[in-house]
Amino acid sequence: MTFVEAVNKTPSVEKAMKDGLKALSKSDRKLISCKDRLVRGSVDIDNALLTLYPNAARWDYVVGLGQPRQQDSAVWIEIHSAASSHVDEVLNKLRWLKQWLTASAPDLKQLPASFCWIATGKVSFRRGSQHANKIAGAGLRFPVKRLNLEAESIDL
């Protein structure tokens, strides 16, 4: 199944699908690099699900990637402060996202996935630290200042 098909089979977000990275705000797009030919589309998950889940700790975005002769993948992106005091908050968002995928987006859940954190500001903890181990244990990538989606498409 392609990323576009999976989004189209998810009623709560199907109308939020945009070409390329257009679902991301202009300022957030600047934090991501990728060749346009790899991007299948994007969804602003936070805004798409605001009405249905107004009090939830919603995730920010998903971007679909594809390469010839390979299955499309989903890169789930959270743009958030990477101060150590925010680790639990981001992990709560990740838990919510995974529950939502299971309950409401099974087709998106089936795609190979990468869960990425783009840091706003300084990352206040180091690789190998207790915080880094905690996020890695949850399946979340170490926060980066800029996300290269081309590397994500190879590294899934």
GUKOL-766349 format. One record per residue: chain; x, y, z of N, C-alpha, C in turn. Coordinates in steps of 0.05 Angstrom, whole numbers, always signed. Example, Ala and Ser with C-alpha at 12.3 -4.5 7.8 and 13.67 -1.06 7.14 Angstrom:
! GUKOL-766349
@c: A n_X: +264 n_Y: -114 n_Z: +156 ca_X: +246 ca_Y: -90 ca_Z: +156 c_X: +264 c_Y: -66 c_Z: +156
@c: A n_X: +257 n_Y: -45 n_Z: +142 ca_X: +273 ca_Y: -21 ca_Z: +143 c_X: +258 c_Y: +1 c_Z: +157
***
This chain:
! GUKOL-766349
@c: A n_X: +17 n_Y: -23 n_Z: +0 ca_X: +0 ca_Y: +0 ca_Z: +0 c_X: +18 c_Y: +25 c_Z: +0
@c: A n_X: +10 n_Y: +45 n_Z: -15 ca_X: +25 ca_Y: +70 ca_Z: -16 c_X: +17 c_Y: +88 c_Z: +7
@c: A n_X: +33 n_Y: +108 n_Z: +12 ca_X: +27 ca_Y: +128 ca_Z: +33 c_X: +1 c_Y: +142 c_Z: +27
@c: A n_X: -3 n_Y: +150 n_Z: +2 ca_X: -27 ca_Y: +164 ca_Z: -6 c_X: -52 c_Y: +147 c_Z: -2
@c: A n_X: -50 n_Y: +121 n_Z: -9 ca_X: -73 ca_Y: +103 ca_Z: -5 c_X: -79 c_Y: +100 c_Z: +25
@c: A n_X: -58 n_Y: +98 n_Z: +41 ca_X: -62 ca_Y: +95 ca_Z: +70 c_X: -75 c_Y: +119 c_Z: +82
@c: A n_X: -67 n_Y: +143 n_Z: +74 ca_X: -80 ca_Y: +168 ca_Z: +84 c_X: -109 c_Y: +169 c_Z: +75
@c: A n_X: -113 n_Y: +162 n_Z: +50 ca_X: -141 ca_Y: +163 ca_Z: +39 c_X: -159 c_Y: +143 c_Z: +52
@c: A n_X: -149 n_Y: +122 n_Z: +65 ca_X: -165 ca_Y: +103 ca_Z: +79 c_X: -168 c_Y: +110 c_Z: +109
@c: A n_X: -158 n_Y: +134 n_Z: +116 ca_X: -160 ca_Y: +143 ca_Z: +144 c_X: -178 c_Y: +168 c_Z: +145
@c: A n_X: -204 n_Y: +164 n_Z: +149 ca_X: -223 ca_Y: +186 ca_Z: +147 c_X: -216 c_Y: +211 c_Z: +163
@c: A n_X: -204 n_Y: +208 n_Z: +186 ca_X: -199 ca_Y: +232 ca_Z: +203 c_X: -177 c_Y: +250 c_Z: +192
@c: A n_X: -160 n_Y: +240 n_Z: +173 ca_X: -139 ca_Y: +257 ca_Z: +162 c_X: -138 c_Y: +259 c_Z: +132
@c: A n_X: -156 n_Y: +244 n_Z: +118 ca_X: -154 ca_Y: +243 ca_Z: +89 c_X: -156 c_Y: +270 c_Z: +76
@c: A n_X: -171 n_Y: +288 n_Z: +87 ca_X: -174 ca_Y: +315 ca_Z: +75 c_X: -151 c_Y: +334 c_Z: +81
@c: A n_X: -134 n_Y: +325 n_Z: +99 ca_X: -111 ca_Y: +342 ca_Z: +107 c_X: -86 c_Y: +336 c_Z: +91
@c: A n_X: -87 n_Y: +317 n_Z: +73 ca_X: -64 ca_Y: +309 ca_Z: +56 c_X: -56 c_Y: +332 c_Z: +37
@c: A n_X: -30 n_Y: +338 n_Z: +37 ca_X: -20 ca_Y: +359 ca_Z: +19 c_X: +3 c_Y: +347 c_Z: +2
@c: A n_X: +8 n_Y: +359 n_Z: -21 ca_X: +30 ca_Y: +351 ca_Z: -38 c_X: +56 c_Y: +359 c_Z: -24
@c: A n_X: +77 n_Y: +343 n_Z: -29 ca_X: +103 ca_Y: +349 ca_Z: -18 c_X: +103 c_Y: +354 c_Z: +12
@c: A n_X: +117 n_Y: +374 n_Z: +20 ca_X: +118 ca_Y: +382 ca_Z: +49 c_X: +99 c_Y: +405 c_Z: +55
@c: A n_X: +79 n_Y: +409 n_Z: +38 ca_X: +62 ca_Y: +433 ca_Z: +41 c_X: +44 c_Y: +432 c_Z: +66
@c: A n_X: +40 n_Y: +409 n_Z: +79 ca_X: +24 ca_Y: +408 ca_Z: +103 c_X: +40 c_Y: +420 c_Z: +127
@c: A n_X: +66 n_Y: +422 n_Z: +124 ca_X: +82 ca_Y: +434 ca_Z: +146 c_X: +82 c_Y: +464 c_Z: +143
@c: A n_X: +83 n_Y: +478 n_Z: +166 ca_X: +85 ca_Y: +507 ca_Z: +165 c_X: +111 c_Y: +514 c_Z: +151
@c: A n_X: +112 n_Y: +538 n_Z: +140 ca_X: +136 ca_Y: +547 ca_Z: +126 c_X: +161 c_Y: +546 c_Z: +144
@c: A n_X: +158 n_Y: +554 n_Z: +168 ca_X: +181 ca_Y: +554 ca_Z: +187 c_X: +190 c_Y: +525 c_Z: +193
@c: A n_X: +171 n_Y: +507 n_Z: +195 ca_X: +178 ca_Y: +479 ca_Z: +200 c_X: +191 c_Y: +466 c_Z: +175
@c: A n_X: +181 n_Y: +473 n_Z: +151 ca_X: +193 ca_Y: +462 ca_Z: +127 c_X: +222 c_Y: +468 c_Z: +124
@c: A n_X: +231 n_Y: +491 n_Z: +135 ca_X: +259 ca_Y: +499 ca_Z: +134 c_X: +277 c_Y: +480 c_Z: +150
@c: A n_X: +265 n_Y: +465 n_Z: +168 ca_X: +281 ca_Y: +447 ca_Z: +185 c_X: +285 c_Y: +419 c_Z: +172
@c: A n_X: +275 n_Y: +416 n_Z: +148 ca_X: +275 ca_Y: +390 ca_Z: +135 c_X: +287 c_Y: +392 c_Z: +107
@c: A n_X: +305 n_Y: +374 n_Z: +101 ca_X: +316 ca_Y: +373 ca_Z: +74 c_X: +308 c_Y: +346 c_Z: +60
@c: A n_X: +302 n_Y: +348 n_Z: +35 ca_X: +295 ca_Y: +324 ca_Z: +20 c_X: +291 c_Y: +332 c_Z: -9
@c: A n_X: +297 n_Y: +313 n_Z: -27 ca_X: +290 ca_Y: +316 ca_Z: -55 c_X: +260 c_Y: +312 c_Z: -59
@c: A n_X: +248 n_Y: +330 n_Z: -73 ca_X: +218 ca_Y: +329 ca_Z: -77 c_X: +209 c_Y: +302 c_Z: -88
@c: A n_X: +225 n_Y: +290 n_Z: -104 ca_X: +216 ca_Y: +265 ca_Z: -117 c_X: +212 c_Y: +242 c_Z: -96
@c: A n_X: +224 n_Y: +244 n_Z: -73 ca_X: +221 ca_Y: +224 ca_Z: -52 c_X: +195 c_Y: +227 c_Z: -36
@c: A n_X: +185 n_Y: +252 n_Z: -35 ca_X: +162 ca_Y: +258 ca_Z: -17 c_X: +136 c_Y: +252 c_Z: -32
@c: A n_X: +120 n_Y: +234 n_Z: -19 ca_X: +94 ca_Y: +226 ca_Z: -31 c_X: +71 c_Y: +245 c_Z: -21
@c: A n_X: +76 n_Y: +259 n_Z: +1 ca_X: +56 ca_Y: +277 ca_Z: +12 c_X: +61 c_Y: +281 c_Z: +41
@c: A n_X: +45 n_Y: +298 n_Z: +53 ca_X: +47 ca_Y: +303 ca_Z: +82 c_X: +20 c_Y: +310 c_Z: +94
@c: A n_X: +18 n_Y: +307 n_Z: +120 ca_X: -6 ca_Y: +313 ca_Z: +135 c_X: +2 c_Y: +327 c_Z: +161
@c: A n_X: -13 n_Y: +349 n_Z: +167 ca_X: -10 ca_Y: +362 ca_Z: +193 c_X: -29 c_Y: +348 c_Z: +212
@c: A n_X: -18 n_Y: +328 n_Z: +226 ca_X: -34 ca_Y: +311 ca_Z: +244 c_X: -46 c_Y: +328 c_Z: +266
@c: A n_X: -30 n_Y: +346 n_Z: +277 ca_X: -40 ca_Y: +362 ca_Z: +300 c_X: -65 c_Y: +378 c_Z: +293
@c: A n_X: -65 n_Y: +392 n_Z: +270 ca_X: -88 ca_Y: +407 ca_Z: +262 c_X: -111 c_Y: +390 c_Z: +252
@c: A n_X: -105 n_Y: +369 n_Z: +238 ca_X: -126 ca_Y: +351 ca_Z: +227 c_X: -142 c_Y: +338 c_Z: +249
@c: A n_X: -130 n_Y: +333 n_Z: +272 ca_X: -144 ca_Y: +318 ca_Z: +293 c_X: -151 c_Y: +336 c_Z: +317
@c: A n_X: -148 n_Y: +362 n_Z: +314 ca_X: -154 ca_Y: +381 ca_Z: +335 c_X: -183 c_Y: +380 c_Z: +344
@c: A n_X: -202 n_Y: +378 n_Z: +325 ca_X: -230 ca_Y: +378 ca_Z: +333 c_X: -238 c_Y: +351 c_Z: +346
@c: A n_X: -227 n_Y: +329 n_Z: +335 ca_X: -234 ca_Y: +303 ca_Z: +346 c_X: -221 c_Y: +298 c_Z: +374
@c: A n_X: -197 n_Y: +308 n_Z: +377 ca_X: -182 ca_Y: +303 ca_Z: +402 c_X: -171 c_Y: +330 c_Z: +413
@c: A n_X: -188 n_Y: +348 n_Z: +422 ca_X: -179 ca_Y: +375 ca_Z: +429 c_X: -161 c_Y: +375 c_Z: +454
@c: A n_X: -163 n_Y: +356 n_Z: +471 ca_X: -146 ca_Y: +356 ca_Z: +495 c_X: -123 c_Y: +336 c_Z: +494
@c: A n_X: -120 n_Y: +323 n_Z: +471 ca_X: -99 ca_Y: +302 ca_Z: +469 c_X: -72 c_Y: +316 c_Z: +464
@c: A n_X: -51 n_Y: +301 n_Z: +471 ca_X: -23 ca_Y: +309 ca_Z: +465 c_X: -17 c_Y: +299 c_Z: +437
@c: A n_X: -27 n_Y: +314 n_Z: +417 ca_X: -25 ca_Y: +305 ca_Z: +389 c_X: +3 c_Y: +308 c_Z: +378
@c: A n_X: +11 n_Y: +290 n_Z: +360 ca_X: +36 ca_Y: +291 ca_Z: +345 c_X: +34 c_Y: +313 c_Z: +324
@c: A n_X: +56 n_Y: +322 n_Z: +313 ca_X: +55 ca_Y: +344 ca_Z: +294 c_X: +49 c_Y: +335 c_Z: +265
@c: A n_X: +67 n_Y: +320 n_Z: +253 ca_X: +65 ca_Y: +314 ca_Z: +224 c_X: +72 c_Y: +285 c_Z: +217
@c: A n_X: +63 n_Y: +278 n_Z: +193 ca_X: +73 ca_Y: +253 ca_Z: +181 c_X: +79 c_Y: +261 c_Z: +152
@c: A n_X: +101 n_Y: +250 n_Z: +142 ca_X: +110 ca_Y: +254 ca_Z: +114 c_X: +114 c_Y: +226 c_Z: +102
@c: A n_X: +102 n_Y: +223 n_Z: +79 ca_X: +105 ca_Y: +198 ca_Z: +64 c_X: +129 c_Y: +199 c_Z: +46
@c: A n_X: +145 n_Y: +178 n_Z: +46 ca_X: +169 ca_Y: +177 ca_Z: +29 c_X: +166 c_Y: +152 c_Z: +11
@c: A n_X: +177 n_Y: +154 n_Z: -13 ca_X: +177 ca_Y: +131 ca_Z: -30 c_X: +201 c_Y: +132 c_Z: -49
@c: A n_X: +210 n_Y: +108 n_Z: -56 ca_X: +232 ca_Y: +105 ca_Z: -75 c_X: +224 c_Y: +83 c_Z: -95
@c: A n_X: +234 n_Y: +85 n_Z: -119 ca_X: +227 ca_Y: +64 ca_Z: -138 c_X: +233 c_Y: +36 c_Z: -127
@c: A n_X: +214 n_Y: +18 n_Z: -132 ca_X: +217 ca_Y: -11 ca_Z: -125 c_X: +218 c_Y: -15 c_Z: -95
@c: A n_X: +209 n_Y: +4 n_Z: -79 ca_X: +209 ca_Y: +0 ca_Z: -50 c_X: +181 c_Y: +9 c_Z: -40
@c: A n_X: +173 n_Y: -3 n_Z: -17 ca_X: +148 ca_Y: +5 ca_Z: -5 c_X: +150 c_Y: +33 c_Z: +7
@c: A n_X: +129 n_Y: +49 n_Z: +4 ca_X: +128 ca_Y: +75 ca_Z: +16 c_X: +132 c_Y: +72 c_Z: +46
@c: A n_X: +142 n_Y: +93 n_Z: +59 ca_X: +146 ca_Y: +94 ca_Z: +88 c_X: +134 c_Y: +119 c_Z: +99
@c: A n_X: +130 n_Y: +120 n_Z: +125 ca_X: +119 ca_Y: +143 ca_Z: +139 c_X: +140 c_Y: +153 c_Z: +159
@c: A n_X: +146 n_Y: +179 n_Z: +157 ca_X: +164 ca_Y: +191 ca_Z: +176 c_X: +146 c_Y: +210 c_Z: +194
@c: A n_X: +144 n_Y: +202 n_Z: +219 ca_X: +127 ca_Y: +217 ca_Z: +238 c_X: +145 c_Y: +237 c_Z: +252
@c: A n_X: +138 n_Y: +263 n_Z: +250 ca_X: +156 ca_Y: +284 ca_Z: +258 c_X: +143 c_Y: +301 c_Z: +280
@c: A n_X: +158 n_Y: +304 n_Z: +302 ca_X: +150 ca_Y: +322 ca_Z: +324 c_X: +171 c_Y: +344 c_Z: +326
@c: A n_X: +161 n_Y: +369 n_Z: +325 ca_X: +179 ca_Y: +392 ca_Z: +327 c_X: +173 c_Y: +404 c_Z: +354
@c: A n_X: +194 n_Y: +403 n_Z: +372 ca_X: +189 ca_Y: +409 ca_Z: +400 c_X: +215 c_Y: +416 c_Z: +414
@c: A n_X: +214 n_Y: +430 n_Z: +435 ca_X: +237 ca_Y: +436 ca_Z: +452 c_X: +250 c_Y: +409 c_Z: +460
@c: A n_X: +276 n_Y: +409 n_Z: +460 ca_X: +291 ca_Y: +385 ca_Z: +468 c_X: +305 c_Y: +389 c_Z: +495
@c: A n_X: +293 n_Y: +405 n_Z: +511 ca_X: +303 ca_Y: +408 ca_Z: +539 c_X: +296 c_Y: +382 c_Z: +553
@c: A n_X: +313 n_Y: +374 n_Z: +572 ca_X: +308 ca_Y: +348 ca_Z: +586 c_X: +281 c_Y: +348 c_Z: +600
@c: A n_X: +272 n_Y: +372 n_Z: +608 ca_X: +246 ca_Y: +374 ca_Z: +621 c_X: +222 c_Y: +368 c_Z: +602
@c: A n_X: +227 n_Y: +367 n_Z: +576 ca_X: +206 ca_Y: +362 ca_Z: +557 c_X: +206 c_Y: +333 c_Z: +546
@c: A n_X: +224 n_Y: +316 n_Z: +555 ca_X: +225 ca_Y: +289 ca_Z: +545 c_X: +199 c_Y: +274 c_Z: +551
@c: A n_X: +189 n_Y: +275 n_Z: +575 ca_X: +164 ca_Y: +261 ca_Z: +581 c_X: +140 c_Y: +271 c_Z: +565
@c: A n_X: +140 n_Y: +297 n_Z: +560 ca_X: +118 ca_Y: +309 ca_Z: +544 c_X: +119 c_Y: +298 c_Z: +515
@c: A n_X: +142 n_Y: +296 n_Z: +503 ca_X: +145 ca_Y: +285 ca_Z: +476 c_X: +138 c_Y: +255 c_Z: +476
@c: A n_X: +147 n_Y: +241 n_Z: +497 ca_X: +140 ca_Y: +212 ca_Z: +498 c_X: +110 c_Y: +208 c_Z: +502
@c: A n_X: +97 n_Y: +226 n_Z: +516 ca_X: +67 ca_Y: +224 ca_Z: +518 c_X: +54 c_Y: +228 c_Z: +491
@c: A n_X: +65 n_Y: +246 n_Z: +475 ca_X: +55 ca_Y: +251 ca_Z: +448 c_X: +59 c_Y: +226 c_Z: +431
@c: A n_X: +83 n_Y: +213 n_Z: +434 ca_X: +88 ca_Y: +189 ca_Z: +418 c_X: +69 c_Y: +166 c_Z: +426
@c: A n_X: +65 n_Y: +163 n_Z: +452 ca_X: +46 ca_Y: +143 ca_Z: +462 c_X: +18 c_Y: +148 c_Z: +450
@c: A n_X: +9 n_Y: +173 n_Z: +451 ca_X: -17 ca_Y: +180 ca_Z: +440 c_X: -18 c_Y: +173 c_Z: +410
@c: A n_X: +3 n_Y: +180 n_Z: +395 ca_X: +4 ca_Y: +174 ca_Z: +367 c_X: +2 c_Y: +144 c_Z: +361
@c: A n_X: +17 n_Y: +129 n_Z: +376 ca_X: +16 ca_Y: +100 ca_Z: +371 c_X: -12 c_Y: +88 c_Z: +378
@c: A n_X: -25 n_Y: +99 n_Z: +398 ca_X: -52 ca_Y: +90 ca_Z: +405 c_X: -71 c_Y: +98 c_Z: +383
@c: A n_X: -68 n_Y: +122 n_Z: +372 ca_X: -86 ca_Y: +132 ca_Z: +351 c_X: -82 c_Y: +114 c_Z: +326
@c: A n_X: -57 n_Y: +108 n_Z: +320 ca_X: -51 ca_Y: +91 ca_Z: +296 c_X: -65 c_Y: +64 c_Z: +299
@c: A n_X: -63 n_Y: +52 n_Z: +322 ca_X: -76 ca_Y: +26 ca_Z: +327 c_X: -106 c_Y: +28 c_Z: +325
@c: A n_X: -118 n_Y: +48 n_Z: +337 ca_X: -147 ca_Y: +50 ca_Z: +339 c_X: -160 c_Y: +62 c_Z: +314
@c: A n_X: -146 n_Y: +81 n_Z: +301 ca_X: -160 ca_Y: +96 ca_Z: +280 c_X: -145 c_Y: +97 c_Z: +253
@c: A n_X: -121 n_Y: +88 n_Z: +251 ca_X: -106 ca_Y: +90 ca_Z: +226 c_X: -90 c_Y: +64 c_Z: +220
@c: A n_X: -103 n_Y: +41 n_Z: +219 ca_X: -89 ca_Y: +16 ca_Z: +215 c_X: -73 c_Y: +15 c_Z: +189
@c: A n_X: -83 n_Y: +28 n_Z: +168 ca_X: -68 ca_Y: +27 ca_Z: +143 c_X: -42 c_Y: +43 c_Z: +145
@c: A n_X: -43 n_Y: +66 n_Z: +158 ca_X: -18 ca_Y: +81 ca_Z: +163 c_X: +1 c_Y: +66 c_Z: +181
@c: A n_X: -10 n_Y: +52 n_Z: +200 ca_X: +7 ca_Y: +37 ca_Z: +219 c_X: +22 c_Y: +15 c_Z: +205
@c: A n_X: +12 n_Y: +4 n_Z: +183 ca_X: +25 ca_Y: -18 ca_Z: +169 c_X: +49 c_Y: -9 c_Z: +153
@c: A n_X: +52 n_Y: +17 n_Z: +148 ca_X: +75 ca_Y: +26 ca_Z: +133 c_X: +100 c_Y: +26 c_Z: +150
@c: A n_X: +123 n_Y: +19 n_Z: +138 ca_X: +148 ca_Y: +22 ca_Z: +153 c_X: +150 c_Y: +51 c_Z: +164
@c: A n_X: +158 n_Y: +54 n_Z: +189 ca_X: +156 ca_Y: +80 ca_Z: +201 c_X: +182 c_Y: +88 c_Z: +216
@c: A n_X: +186 n_Y: +114 n_Z: +217 ca_X: +207 ca_Y: +126 ca_Z: +233 c_X: +195 c_Y: +148 c_Z: +249
@c: A n_X: +202 n_Y: +150 n_Z: +275 ca_X: +191 ca_Y: +170 ca_Z: +292 c_X: +214 c_Y: +190 c_Z: +299
@c: A n_X: +211 n_Y: +214 n_Z: +290 ca_X: +233 ca_Y: +234 ca_Z: +291 c_X: +226 c_Y: +258 c_Z: +307
@c: A n_X: +245 n_Y: +269 n_Z: +321 ca_X: +242 ca_Y: +293 ca_Z: +338 c_X: +261 c_Y: +314 c_Z: +328
@c: A n_X: +250 n_Y: +336 n_Z: +319 ca_X: +266 ca_Y: +359 ca_Z: +311 c_X: +266 c_Y: +379 c_Z: +334
@c: A n_X: +289 n_Y: +385 n_Z: +343 ca_X: +292 ca_Y: +403 ca_Z: +367 c_X: +289 c_Y: +432 c_Z: +359
@c: A n_X: +272 n_Y: +446 n_Z: +375 ca_X: +272 ca_Y: +475 ca_Z: +373 c_X: +291 c_Y: +484 c_Z: +395
@c: A n_X: +311 n_Y: +498 n_Z: +387 ca_X: +332 ca_Y: +506 ca_Z: +406 c_X: +352 c_Y: +484 c_Z: +411
@c: A n_X: +366 n_Y: +487 n_Z: +433 ca_X: +388 ca_Y: +469 ca_Z: +440 c_X: +377 c_Y: +442 c_Z: +451
@c: A n_X: +391 n_Y: +420 n_Z: +444 ca_X: +386 ca_Y: +394 ca_Z: +456 c_X: +401 c_Y: +393 c_Z: +482
@c: A n_X: +387 n_Y: +391 n_Z: +504 ca_X: +400 ca_Y: +394 ca_Z: +530 c_X: +410 c_Y: +368 c_Z: +543
@c: A n_X: +409 n_Y: +346 n_Z: +528 ca_X: +419 ca_Y: +321 ca_Z: +538 c_X: +436 c_Y: +307 c_Z: +516
@c: A n_X: +453 n_Y: +289 n_Z: +524 ca_X: +471 ca_Y: +277 ca_Z: +505 c_X: +463 c_Y: +248 c_Z: +498
@c: A n_X: +473 n_Y: +239 n_Z: +475 ca_X: +469 ca_Y: +211 ca_Z: +468 c_X: +482 c_Y: +194 c_Z: +490
@c: A n_X: +468 n_Y: +172 n_Z: +496 ca_X: +478 ca_Y: +155 ca_Z: +518 c_X: +468 c_Y: +163 c_Z: +545
@c: A n_X: +456 n_Y: +186 n_Z: +548 ca_X: +446 ca_Y: +195 ca_Z: +574 c_X: +420 c_Y: +179 c_Z: +581
@c: A n_X: +411 n_Y: +182 n_Z: +605 ca_X: +386 ca_Y: +169 ca_Z: +614 c_X: +363 c_Y: +178 c_Z: +597
@c: A n_X: +362 n_Y: +204 n_Z: +590 ca_X: +340 ca_Y: +214 ca_Z: +573 c_X: +341 c_Y: +202 c_Z: +545
@c: A n_X: +366 n_Y: +201 n_Z: +534 ca_X: +369 ca_Y: +190 ca_Z: +507 c_X: +361 c_Y: +161 c_Z: +506
@c: A n_X: +369 n_Y: +146 n_Z: +527 ca_X: +362 ca_Y: +117 ca_Z: +528 c_X: +331 c_Y: +114 c_Z: +531
@c: A n_X: +319 n_Y: +132 n_Z: +545 ca_X: +290 ca_Y: +131 ca_Z: +549 c_X: +275 c_Y: +135 c_Z: +523
@c: A n_X: +283 n_Y: +155 n_Z: +507 ca_X: +270 ca_Y: +159 ca_Z: +482 c_X: +276 c_Y: +137 c_Z: +461
@c: A n_X: +301 n_Y: +127 n_Z: +462 ca_X: +308 ca_Y: +105 ca_Z: +444 c_X: +291 c_Y: +81 c_Z: +450
@c: A n_X: +287 n_Y: +75 n_Z: +476 ca_X: +271 ca_Y: +53 ca_Z: +484 c_X: +242 c_Y: +54 c_Z: +475
@c: A n_X: +232 n_Y: +79 n_Z: +471 ca_X: +205 ca_Y: +83 ca_Z: +461 c_X: +203 c_Y: +82 c_Z: +431
@c: A n_X: +226 n_Y: +80 n_Z: +417 ca_X: +227 ca_Y: +79 ca_Z: +388 c_X: +229 c_Y: +106 c_Z: +375
@c: A n_X: +237 n_Y: +126 n_Z: +390 ca_X: +239 ca_Y: +153 ca_Z: +380 c_X: +269 c_Y: +160 c_Z: +374
@c: A n_X: +274 n_Y: +172 n_Z: +352 ca_X: +301 ca_Y: +180 ca_Z: +345 c_X: +311 c_Y: +203 c_Z: +363
@c: A n_X: +337 n_Y: +204 n_Z: +367 ca_X: +349 ca_Y: +225 ca_Z: +382 c_X: +343 c_Y: +252 c_Z: +368
@c: A n_X: +337 n_Y: +273 n_Z: +384 ca_X: +330 ca_Y: +298 ca_Z: +371 c_X: +352 c_Y: +310 c_Z: +354
@c: A n_X: +344 n_Y: +321 n_Z: +331 ca_X: +363 ca_Y: +334 ca_Z: +313 c_X: +353 c_Y: +363 c_Z: +308
@c: A n_X: +372 n_Y: +380 n_Z: +300 ca_X: +364 ca_Y: +408 ca_Z: +293 c_X: +353 c_Y: +410 c_Z: +265
@c: A n_X: +361 n_Y: +391 n_Z: +248 ca_X: +352 ca_Y: +391 ca_Z: +220 c_X: +349 c_Y: +362 c_Z: +212
@c: A n_X: +327 n_Y: +355 n_Z: +199 ca_X: +322 ca_Y: +327 ca_Z: +191 c_X: +326 c_Y: +324 c_Z: +161
@c: A n_X: +343 n_Y: +305 n_Z: +154 ca_X: +348 ca_Y: +298 ca_Z: +126 c_X: +331 c_Y: +274 c_Z: +120
@c: A n_X: +309 n_Y: +278 n_Z: +105 ca_X: +291 ca_Y: +256 ca_Z: +99 c_X: +303 c_Y: +236 c_Z: +80
@c: A n_X: +322 n_Y: +244 n_Z: +64 ca_X: +336 ca_Y: +225 ca_Z: +47 c_X: +350 c_Y: +204 c_Z: +63
@c: A n_X: +362 n_Y: +211 n_Z: +85 ca_X: +375 ca_Y: +192 ca_Z: +103 c_X: +354 c_Y: +175 c_Z: +116
@c: A n_X: +331 n_Y: +186 n_Z: +123 ca_X: +310 ca_Y: +170 ca_Z: +136 c_X: +299 c_Y: +149 c_Z: +117
@c: A n_X: +297 n_Y: +156 n_Z: +91 ca_X: +286 ca_Y: +137 ca_Z: +73 c_X: +304 c_Y: +112 c_Z: +69
@c: A n_X: +330 n_Y: +116 n_Z: +73 ca_X: +349 ca_Y: +94 ca_Z: +71 c_X: +351 c_Y: +79 c_Z: +97
@c: A n_X: +347 n_Y: +93 n_Z: +119 ca_X: +353 ca_Y: +83 ca_Z: +146 c_X: +329 c_Y: +69 c_Z: +160
@c: A n_X: +306 n_Y: +67 n_Z: +146 ca_X: +282 ca_Y: +56 ca_Z: +159 c_X: +285 c_Y: +26 c_Z: +164
***
